[in-house]
Amino acid sequence: MSDRIETLRFTETESERLDKFLTAQLTEFSRARLQGLIADGFVLVDGTPAAKGGLRLEGGERIEVHIPPPQPTGLQPESIPLEVLFENQDLLLLNKPAGMVVHPAAGHDSGTLVHAVLGYAPDIEGIGGEERPGIVHRLDKDTSGLILVAKNDQAMRWLQEQFRQRLVQKTYLALVDGIPPTPTGRIEAPIGRDPHNRKKMAIVHPPKGREAISEYKTLQNFPHHTLLEFYPHTGRTHQVRLHCAFLGCPIVADSLYGHRKASLPLARHFLHAWKMEITLPGEKTPVTFTAPLDPALEETLAQLRRA
């Protein structure tokens, strides 16, 4: 497959940076992607490769942007069943099962969500980066629920911008041990890497920690457990799990931040990405999606309610 070539003419009366001009003209690509094309010599100004993204355009320049086809990732598509909740030309919305790793990493070179998505929609290969084609955000291995996958570069950029501006409203269901200090609340506790365990995150003081804000609401109380709705306003690694532990009410069966012995017989922690409100690419009004709980979590709640 040959390069796609976009030819543009800079006709403004005031000078402007090359990368800024291209970002405004080629809206399907991120500024970082276009800066990468410039750095790799794929952008010509009056027939000469541009030296840098900050090159000033003065007026009348002819610009050629050579866009190479997406590079194959080397990942093999796998025929793994997916629960597709919504699909259009721009994205997939999936209900990720617990136990599935989102993208390849050390010890997980097959069976991931990325492998499954490539088997379902092979055309997304190369979108948004080689290791995570189409993956807009992530969920922990043992967290189930809603996850978005972009099917083209323009959708990828739109969705990432929604997350960057904190316009996406996510709601998690968490069953925790104990009872929170108040039925509803707001947690502002910065998160950073645990200095004593590189596999864990921790509540740390600035400047080492990054801002992390969550709100929660009690849905149902049980004698020794509480079902919470959690609303993370930031997207830090393990944020909901850490903030629950910070309340003194760790998530049931959370082997990393909870009690050593699970209080209920669950093979995974009770955390589920339940709802997501987001504005889809090209739309103006946000829509809300929900993902049903898997049977193991439903049965756990049923047993608590019967008791």
Secondary structure, 3 states (H helix, E strand, C coil): CCCEEEEEECCCCCCEEHHHHHHHHCCCCCHHHHHHHHHCCCEEECCEECCCCCCEECCCCEEEEEECCCCCCCCCCCCCCCCEEEECCCEEEEEECCCCCCCCECCECCCCHHHHHHHHCHHHCCCCCCCCCCECCCCCCCCEEEEEEECCHHHHHHHHHHHHCCCCEEEEEEEEECCCCCCEEEEECCEEECCCCCCCEEECCCCCCECCEEEEEEEEECCCEEEEEEEECCCCCCHHHHHHHHCCCCECCCCCCCCCCCCCCCCCCCEEEEEEEECCCCCCCCEEEECCCCHHHHHHHHHHHHC
